[in-house]
Amino acid sequence: MSCIKQSDLIDSVADALQFIACYHPKDFIQAMSRAYEREQSPAARDAIAQILVNSRMCAENNRPICQDTGIVNVFVKVGMNVQWDADMSLDDMINEGVRRAYTHPDNVLRASVVSDPLGSRQNTRDNTPAVIHTQIVPGDTVEIQIAAKGGGSENKAKFTILNPSDSLVDWVLETVPKMGAGWCPPGMLGIGVGGTAEKAMLMAKESLMHPIDIQELIERGPQTAVEKLRIELYEKVNKLGIGAQGLGGLTTVLDVKISDYPTHAASLPVAMIPNCAATRHIHFTLDGSGPAEFEPPSLDDWPDITWQAAENTRRVNLDTVTQADIEQWQPGETLLLSGHLLTGRDAAHKKIADMLAKGQPLPDGLDFHNRFIYYVGPVDPVAGEVVGPAGPTTATRMDKFTDMMLGETGLLGMIGKAERGEATIESIKKHRSVYLIAIGGAAYLVSKAIKSSRMIAFEELGMEAIREFHVENMPVTVAVDSHGDSVHESGPKQWRIKLEGLTIAS
């Protein structure tokens, strides 16, 4: 019979969250390295290179892999023979660990959780509470699986209840393209089949914490119906040609996980949840001997690659760029941006919309005329940094505000991640604007291009406030040009066609 100390659980949760914020699991590094080696799409290969270089930089400097340091998901199995030396509840102990992790003075993690979700949506400032699932099981240990789940991938979760005779494969192949690129592929797909609606979702989520092993499975051969289905979906999803960041390419998923459970004879509940390129999870066990310890991966686990822009990359001065200039940019073209740009995302756009609707002027010093806006909510800086990891957020959420911003503020262009909706693309075309993407999953790498940062407006919004960044050689890709041509449409379409004629080793 073991006795688990309150301090050991709190310290273990805090240490685990700091650890996974900065270190990719070794199996993910290996899978991404393999994807990089086999990738034939230049745009996708470049994106994977940035993700891997960012990953190594974060490991070397103990900084978050992504600016979205996630909402904490915890699966706890408590042995029935465990005794506690504690005066807090299990949930309170876990949340105290989350609080300490996200407010650690040496490595502050971005607080993304808001309370009163249908009302004020106030940031809790310490990323609590976690989402906790507890089981009581035989034994005398406490097992914890913990993950930090980014909003971009979580927002792409899908659920359906199929008829028992329907094809799960057909539903997945129809649904994945509709998820867009906001989940930052390549990543994993977690699929839960059976049980009830909530059981299917829980199985899908928990399956994402299993190690990537699809290549080992392919090599030894499937032995069960679920294993056959995993391989079939892995191969068929990758043949969709969506590719890294939705730019078109060979690898969209690194693995497909499937968990199942008995269900009602009239039902086939199916949940699908993706994990992004900032895959962050770990498993540990407490047995009463002290807090968990976490060993960083060896730097030798990362591939020996570097990222640098091609010689013919277009260099853009944001302080002098004109309408005529942006009309020369081509879909899929890489740019290096230097100069000043503004930041802003959901809450800032809502404030601007409300002010304009009321006929109110924008705050002093906030002028979007002939400027670019970067959809970002950065991590707080530490140790002399100008800004912490500052990768892009999903641009689709700003679609509802885009025509207003382009038509009423004089905004010239936008930078984010993932695709834009049809109406937004039409607005970009109408206003002869442009939409650029930075690589989701390369937040620390992007932050190194930011040379200064100053507050402009809405400071009360915290990470969602409007700032002005001065950047030097910030790498971006033209995703929607001034004619309304979208690389997120053309790239996957071209690679679907190419994949039909390619024979590539899995």
For each residue, the residues with C-beta under 8 A, 3 or more apart:
1: 81 82 83 140
2: 79 81 82 83 140 141 286 287 288
3: 82 83 84 85 288
4: 8 9 82 83 84 85 86 142 286 288
5: 8 9 85 86 288
6: 9 10 84 85 86 87 88 93
7: 10 11 291
8: 4 5 11 12 286 290 291
9: 4 5 6 12 13 86 93 94 97 142 286 291
10: 6 7 13 14 93 96 97 100
11: 7 8 14 15 97 291
12: 8 9 15 16 97 144 284 286 291 292
13: 9 10 16 17 74 93 94 96 97 98 101 144 146
14: 10 11 17 18 97 98 100 101 104
15: 11 12 18 19 101 291 292 293 294
16: 12 13 19 20 97 101 144 146 282 284 292 294
17: 13 14 20 21 72 97 98 101 102 109 146 148
18: 14 15 21 22 101 104 107 109
19: 15 16 22 23 282 294 296
20: 16 17 23 146 147 148 280 281 282
21: 17 18 64 65 69 101 107 109 148 280
22: 18 19 58 59 62 63 64 65 107
23: 19 20 58 59 65 296 297
24: 28 29 32 55 59 65 279 280 297
25: 28 29 211 212 279 281 282 297
26: 29 30 297 301
27: 30 31 211 212 213
28: 24 25 31 32 212 254 279
29: 24 25 26 32 33 52 55 297 301 302
30: 26 27 33 34 212 301
31: 27 28 34 35 186 212 215 254 255
32: 24 28 29 35 36 48 51 52 55 186 254 277
33: 29 30 36 37 52 302 303
34: 30 31 37 38 215
35: 31 32 38 39 48 186 244 250 251 254
36: 32 33 39 45 48 49 52 303 305
37: 33 34 303
38: 34 35 250 251 504 505
39: 35 36 44 45 48 243 244 249 250 251
40: 45 249 250 502
41: 44 45 243 244 247 248 249 250 491 495
42: 45 46
43: 46 47 243 244 245 247 248 249 332 477 487 491
44: 39 41 47 48 243 244 245 247 248 249 250 251
45: 36 39 40 41 42 48 49 244 249
46: 42 43 49 50 307 334
47: 43 44 50 51 244 245 247 439
48: 32 35 36 39 44 45 51 52 186 244 251
49: 36 45 46 52 53 305 307
50: 46 47 53 54 307 439 441 442 445 475
51: 32 47 48 54 55 244 277 439 441 442
52: 29 32 33 36 48 49 55 56 302 303 305
53: 49 50 56 57 305 306 307 442 445
54: 50 51 57 58 65 439 441 442 443 444 445 446
55: 24 29 32 51 52 58 59 65 302
56: 52 53 59 60 299 302
57: 53 54 60 61 63 444 445 448
58: 22 23 54 55 61 62 63 64 65 389 444
59: 22 23 24 55 56 62 296 297 299 302
60: 56 57 299
61: 57 58 444
62: 22 58 59 107
63: 22 57 58 107 379 382 388 389 444
64: 21 22 58 67 69 107 109 110 379 388 389 443 444
65: 21 22 23 24 54 55 58 278 280 389 441 443 444
66: 69 70 150 276 277 278 389 391 440 441 443
67: 64 110 376 377 378 379 388 389 390 391 393 443
68: 110 112 150 151 152 278 377 391 393 443
69: 21 64 66 102 109 110 112 127 148 379
70: 66 112 147 148 149 150 151 278 280
71: 112 113 127 130 131 148 149 151 154
72: 17 98 127 130 131 146 147 148 149
73: 130 131 146 147 148 149 205
74: 13 94 130 131 132 133 144 145 146 147
75: 133 135 144 145 146 206 209
76: 90 94 132 133 134 135 142 143 144
77: 134 135 136 137 139 142 143 144
78: 82 90 134 135 136 137 142
79: 2 82 137 138 139 140 141 142
80: 136 137 138 139
81: 1 2 138 139 140
82: 1 2 3 4 78 79 139 140 141 142
83: 1 2 3 4
84: 3 4 6
85: 3 4 5 6
86: 4 5 6 9 93
87: 6
88: 6 92 93 96
89: 92 93
90: 76 78 93 94 132 134
91: 94 95 129 130 132
92: 88 89 95 96
93: 6 9 10 13 86 88 89 90 96 97
94: 9 13 74 76 90 91 97 98 130 132
95: 91 92 98 99 128 129 130
96: 10 13 88 92 93 99 100
97: 9 10 11 12 13 14 16 17 93 94 100 101
98: 13 14 17 72 94 95 101 102 126 127 128 129 130
99: 95 96 102 103 126 127 128
100: 10 14 96 97 103 104
101: 13 14 15 16 17 18 21 97 98 104 109 127
102: 17 69 98 99 108 109 110 111 126 127 128
103: 99 100 108 126
104: 14 18 100 101 107 108 109
105: 108 382
106: 382 383
107: 18 21 22 62 63 64 104 382
108: 102 103 104 105 379 380 382 388
109: 17 18 21 64 69 101 102 104 127 379
110: 64 67 68 69 102 127 377 378 379 380 388 463
111: 102 123 124 125 126 127 462 463
112: 68 69 70 71 123 127 151 377 463
113: 71 123 124 127 128 129
114: 117 121 122 123 124
115: 120 121 122 124
116: 119 120 121 122
117: 114 121
118:
119: 116
120: 115 116
121: 114 115 116 117 347
122: 114 115 116
123: 111 112 113 114 462 463
124: 111 113 114 115 127 128 129
125: 111 462
126: 98 99 102 103 111
127: 69 71 72 98 99 101 102 109 110 111 112 113 124
128: 95 98 99 102 113 124
129: 91 95 98 113 124 132
130: 71 72 73 74 91 94 95 98
131: 71 72 73 74
132: 74 76 90 91 94 129
133: 74 75 76 202 206
134: 76 77 78 90
135: 75 76 77 78
136: 77 78 80
137: 77 78 79 80
138: 79 80 81
139: 77 79 80 81 82
140: 1 2 79 81 82 287 288
141: 2 79 82 285 286 287
142: 4 9 76 77 78 79 82 285 286
143: 76 77 283 284 285 286
144: 12 13 16 74 75 76 77 283 284 285 286
145: 74 75 206 209 281 282 283
146: 13 16 17 20 72 73 74 75 281 282 283 284
147: 20 70 72 73 74 208 209 280 281 282
148: 17 20 21 69 70 71 72 73 280 281
149: 70 71 72 73 153 154 205 275 280
150: 66 68 70 153 154 184 276 278
151: 68 70 71 112 154 155 393 394
152: 68 155 156 182 183 184 276 393 394 417 418 440
153: 149 150 156 182 183 184 187 273 274 275 276
154: 71 149 150 151 157 273
155: 151 152 182 183 394
156: 152 153 179 180 182 183 273 274
157: 154 201 204 271 272 273 274
158: 175 179 271 272 273
159: 197 200 201 269 270 271 272
160: 171 175 269 270
161: 197 267 268 269 270
162: 166 168 171 268 269 270
163: 166 268
164: 265 266 267 268
165:
166: 162 163 170 171 268
167: 170 171
168: 162 171 172 191 193 229 268 270
169: 172 173 229 232 233 236
170: 166 167 173 174
171: 160 162 166 167 168 174 175 270
172: 168 169 175 176 189 191 233 237 272
173: 169 170 176 177 236 237 240
174: 170 171 177 178
175: 158 160 171 172 178 179 272
176: 172 173 179 189 237 240 242 252
177: 173 174 240 242 492
178: 174 175
179: 156 158 175 176 182 183 274
180: 156 183 246 396 418 419 488
181: 184 185 242 245 246 247 417 418 419 488
182: 152 153 155 156 179 394 396 417 418 419
183: 152 153 155 156 179 180 187 274 275 276
184: 150 152 153 181 187 245 276 277 278 417 418 440 441
185: 181 242 243 244 245 246 251 252 253 274 276 277
186: 31 32 35 48 243 244 251 252 253 254 277
187: 153 183 184 253 254 274 275 276 277 279
188: 208 212 253 254 255 256 257 274 275 279
189: 172 176 233 237 253 255 256 257 272 273 274 275
190: 203 204 205 206 207 208 257 259 272 273 274 275
191: 168 172 204 207 233 256 257 258 259 270 271 272
192: 195 199 200 201 202 203 204 205 207 258 259 260 261 269 270 271 272
193: 168 200 203 258 259 260 261 263 268 269 270 271
194: 199 200 203 260 261 262 263 268 269
195: 192 198 199 200 203 261 262 263 269
196: 199 200 263 264 269
197: 159 161 200 201 269 271
198: 195 201 202
199: 192 194 195 196 202 203 261 269
200: 159 192 193 194 195 196 197 203 204 261 269 270 271
201: 157 159 192 197 198 204 205 271 273
202: 133 192 198 199 205 206
203: 190 192 193 194 195 199 200 206 207 259 260 261 271
204: 157 190 191 192 200 201 207 208 259 271 272 273
205: 73 149 190 192 201 202 208 273
206: 75 133 145 190 202 203 209 259
207: 190 191 192 203 204 210 257 258 259
208: 147 188 190 204 205 257 273 275 279 281
209: 75 145 147 206 281 283
210: 207 213 257
211: 25 27
212: 25 27 28 30 31 188 254 255
213: 27 210 216 217 255
214: 217 218 230 231 234 254 255 256
215: 31 34 218 219 506
216: 213 219 220
217: 213 214 220 221 222 227 230 231
218: 214 215 221 231 506
219: 215 216
220: 216 217
221: 217 218
222: 217 227 228 230 231
223: 227
224: 227 228
225: 228 229
226: 229 230 258 260
227: 217 222 223 224 230 231
228: 222 224 225 231 232
229: 168 169 225 226 232 233 258
230: 214 217 222 226 227 233 234 255 256 257 258
231: 214 217 218 222 227 228 234 235
232: 169 228 229 235 236
233: 169 172 189 191 229 230 236 237 256 258
234: 214 230 231 237 238 253 255 256 506
235: 231 232 238 239 506
236: 169 173 232 233 239 240
237: 172 173 176 189 233 234 240 242 252 253 256
238: 234 235 250 251 252 253 499
239: 235 236 496 499 500
240: 173 176 177 236 237 252 492 496
241: 248 249 252 491 492 493 494 495 496 497 498 499
242: 176 177 181 185 237 246 248 249 252 492 495
243: 39 41 43 44 185 186 246 247 248 249 250 251 252 491 492 495
244: 35 39 41 43 44 45 47 48 51 185 186 247 249 251 252
245: 43 44 47 181 184 185 417 418 437 439 440
246: 180 181 185 242 243 418 419 488 491 492
247: 41 43 44 47 181 243 244 332 477 487 488 491 492
248: 41 43 44 241 242 243 487 490 491 492 493 494 495
249: 39 40 41 43 44 45 241 242 243 244 252 491 495
250: 35 38 39 40 41 44 238 243 495 499 504
251: 35 38 39 44 48 185 186 238 243 244 254
252: 176 185 186 237 238 240 241 242 243 244 249
253: 185 186 187 188 189 234 237 238 256
254: 28 31 32 35 186 187 188 212 214 251
255: 31 188 189 212 213 214 230 234
256: 188 189 191 214 230 233 234 237 253
257: 188 189 190 191 207 208 210 230
258: 191 192 193 207 226 229 230 233
259: 190 191 192 193 203 204 206 207
260: 192 193 194 203 226
261: 192 193 194 195 199 200 203
262: 194 195
263: 193 194 195 196 267 268 269
264: 196 267
265: 164
266: 164
267: 161 164 263 264
268: 161 162 163 164 166 168 193 194 263
269: 159 160 161 162 192 193 194 195 196 197 199 200 263
270: 159 160 161 162 168 171 191 192 193 200
271: 157 158 159 191 192 193 197 200 201 203 204
272: 157 158 159 172 175 189 190 191 192 204
273: 153 154 156 157 158 189 190 201 204 205 208
274: 153 156 157 179 183 185 187 188 189 190
275: 149 153 183 187 188 189 190 208 279
276: 66 150 152 153 183 184 185 187 279 440 441
277: 32 51 66 184 185 186 187 440 441
278: 65 66 68 70 150 184 440 441
279: 24 25 28 187 188 208 275 276
280: 20 21 24 65 70 147 148 149
281: 20 25 145 146 147 148 208 209
282: 16 19 20 25 145 146 147 294
283: 143 144 145 146 209
284: 12 16 143 144 146 292 294
285: 141 142 143 144 292
286: 2 4 8 9 12 141 142 143 144 291 292
287: 2 140 141
288: 2 3 4 5 140
289:
290: 8
291: 7 8 9 11 12 15 286
292: 12 15 16 284 285 286
293: 15
294: 15 16 19 282 284
295:
296: 19 23 59
297: 23 24 25 26 29 59 301
298: 301
299: 56 59 60 302
300:
301: 26 29 30 297 298
302: 29 33 52 55 56 59 299
303: 33 36 37 52
304:
305: 36 49 52 53
306: 53
307: 46 49 50 53 445
308:
309: 313 334 336 473 475
310: 313 334
311:
312:
313: 309 310 334 335 336
314: 329 333 334 335 336
315: 335 336 338 473
316: 321 325 335 336 337 338 339
317: 320 321 338 339
318: 321 337 338 339 340 341 371 372 471
319: 339 340
320: 317 339
321: 316 317 318 325 326 339 370 412
322: 325 326 370
323: 326 327 412 432
324: 327 328
325: 316 321 322 328 329
326: 321 322 323 329 412 413 432 433 434 482
327: 323 324 432 482
328: 324 325
329: 314 325 326 333 335 434 478 481 482
330: 333 478 481
331: 478 479 480 481 485 486 487 490
332: 43 247 477 478 487 490 491
333: 314 329 330 477 478
334: 46 309 310 313 314 475 476 477 478
335: 313 314 315 316 329 436 475 476 477 478
336: 309 313 314 315 316 473 474 475 476
337: 316 318 341 372 415 436 449 471 473 474 475 476
338: 315 316 317 318 471 472 473 474
339: 316 317 318 319 320 321 470 471
340: 318 319 371 468 469 470 471
341: 318 337 371 372 373 374 415 468 469 471
342: 366 368 371 372 373 374 456 466 467 468 469
343: 373 374 375 376 378 465 466 467 468 469
344: 348 349 352 373 374 375 464 466
345: 348 349 375 376 377 393 397 398 464
346: 349 350 397 398 464
347: 121 350 351 458 461 464
348: 344 345 351 352 457 458 461 464 465 466
349: 344 345 346 352 353 398 401 405
350: 346 347 353 354 401
351: 347 348 354 355 458 461
352: 344 348 349 355 356 362 401 404 405 409
353: 349 350 356 357 401 404
354: 350 351 357 358
355: 351 352 358 360 361 362
356: 352 353 359 360 362 404 408 409
357: 353 354
358: 354 355
359: 356
360: 355 356
361: 355
362: 352 355 356 366 367 409 457
363: 366 456 457 458
364:
365: 456 457
366: 342 362 363 456 457 466
367: 362 371 410
368: 342 371 373 405 409 410 411
369: 409 410 411
370: 321 322 410 412
371: 318 340 341 342 367 368 410 411 412
372: 318 337 341 342 411 412 413 414 415 436
373: 341 342 343 344 368 405 411 413 414 415
374: 341 342 343 344 392 414 415 416 438 469
375: 343 344 345 392 393 394 395 398 414 415 416 417
376: 67 343 345 390 391 392 393
377: 67 68 110 112 345 393 463 464
378: 67 110 343 387 388 389 390 447 453 463 467
379: 63 64 67 69 108 109 110 387 388 389 390 443 463
380: 108 110 388 463
381: 384 385 386 387 388
382: 63 105 106 107 108 385 388
383: 106
384: 381
385: 381 382 388 447
386: 381 447 450 451 452 453
387: 378 379 381 390 447 450 453 469
388: 63 64 67 108 110 378 379 380 381 382 385 447
389: 58 63 64 65 66 67 378 379 443 444 446 447
390: 67 376 378 379 387 443 446 447 450 469
391: 66 67 68 376 417 438 439 440 441 442 443 446
392: 374 375 376 395 415 416 417 437 438 439 440 446
393: 67 68 151 152 345 375 376 377 397 416 417
394: 151 152 155 182 375 397 416 417 418 440
395: 375 392 398 399 414 416 417 418 419 420 435 437
396: 180 182 399 418 419 420 421
397: 345 346 393 394
398: 345 346 349 375 395 401 402 414 416
399: 395 396 402 420 421 423 424
400:
401: 349 350 352 353 398 404 405
402: 398 399 405 406 414 420 424 427 428
403: 406 407 423 424 427
404: 352 353 356 401 407 408 409
405: 349 352 368 373 401 402 408 409 411 414
406: 402 403 409 411 427 428 430 431 433
407: 403 404 427 431
408: 356 404 405
409: 352 356 362 368 369 404 405 406
410: 367 368 369 370 371
411: 368 369 371 372 373 405 406 414 433
412: 321 323 326 370 371 372 433 434
413: 326 372 373 433 434 435 436
414: 372 373 374 375 395 398 402 405 411 433 434 435 436
415: 337 341 372 373 374 375 392 435 436 437 438 476
416: 374 375 392 393 394 395 398 435 436 437 438
417: 152 181 182 184 245 375 391 392 393 394 395 437 438 439 440
418: 152 180 181 182 184 245 246 394 395 396 437 440 488
419: 180 181 182 246 395 396 479 486 488 489
420: 395 396 399 402 424 425 428 435 479 480 486 488
421: 396 399 424 425
422: 425 426
423: 399 403 426 427
424: 399 402 403 420 421 427 428 435
425: 420 421 422 428 429 480 484 486
426: 422 423 429 430 484
427: 402 403 406 407 423 424 430 431 433
428: 402 406 420 424 425 431 433 434 435 480 482 484
429: 425 426 432 482 483 484
430: 406 426 427
431: 406 407 427 428
432: 323 326 327 429 482
433: 326 406 411 412 413 414 427 428 482
434: 326 329 412 413 414 428 478 480 481 482
435: 395 413 414 415 416 420 424 428 478 479 480
436: 335 337 372 413 414 415 416 476 477 478 479
437: 245 392 395 415 416 417 418 476 477 479
438: 374 391 392 415 416 417 442 446 474 475 476
439: 47 50 51 54 245 391 392 417 442 445 446 475
440: 66 152 184 245 276 277 278 391 392 394 417 418
441: 50 51 54 65 66 184 276 277 278 391
442: 50 51 53 54 391 438 439 445 446
443: 54 64 65 66 67 68 379 389 390 391 446 447
444: 54 57 58 61 63 64 65 389 447 448
445: 50 53 54 57 307 439 442 448
446: 54 389 390 391 392 438 439 442 443 449 450 474 475
447: 378 385 386 387 388 389 390 443 444 450
448: 57 444 445
449: 337 446 471 472 473 474 475
450: 386 387 390 446 447 453 469 470 471 474
451: 386 470 471 472
452: 386 469 470
453: 378 386 387 450 467 468 469 470
454: 467 468
455: 459 465 466 467
456: 342 363 365 366 465 466 467 468
457: 348 362 363 365 366 465 466
458: 347 348 351 363 461 464 465 466
459: 455 465
460: 465
461: 347 348 351 458 464 465
462: 111 123 125 465
463: 110 111 112 123 377 378 379 380
464: 344 345 346 347 348 377 458 461
465: 343 348 455 456 457 458 459 460 461 462
466: 342 343 344 348 366 455 456 457 458
467: 342 343 378 453 454 455 456
468: 340 341 342 343 453 454 456
469: 340 341 342 343 374 387 390 450 452 453
470: 339 340 450 451 452 453
471: 318 337 338 339 340 341 449 450 451 474
472: 338 449 451
473: 309 315 336 337 338 449
474: 336 337 338 438 446 449 450 471
475: 50 309 334 335 336 337 438 439 446 449
476: 334 335 336 337 415 436 437 438
477: 43 247 332 333 334 335 436 437 487
478: 329 330 331 332 333 334 335 434 435 436 481 487
479: 331 419 420 435 436 437 486 487 488
480: 331 420 425 428 434 435 484 485 486 487
481: 329 330 331 434 478 484 485
482: 326 327 329 428 429 432 433 434
483: 429
484: 425 426 428 429 480 481
485: 331 480 481 489 490
486: 331 419 420 425 479 480 489 490
487: 43 247 248 331 332 477 478 479 480 490 491
488: 180 181 246 247 418 419 420 479 491 492
489: 419 485 486 492 493
490: 248 331 332 485 486 487 493 494
491: 41 43 241 243 246 247 248 249 332 487 488 494 495
492: 177 240 241 242 243 246 247 248 488 489 495 496
493: 241 248 489 490 496 497
494: 241 248 490 491 497 498
495: 41 241 242 243 248 249 250 491 492 498 499
496: 239 240 241 492 493 499 500
497: 241 493 494 500 501
498: 241 494 495 501 502
499: 238 239 241 250 495 496 502 504
500: 239 496 497
501: 497 498
502: 40 498 499
503:
504: 38 250 499
505: 38
506: 215 218 234 235
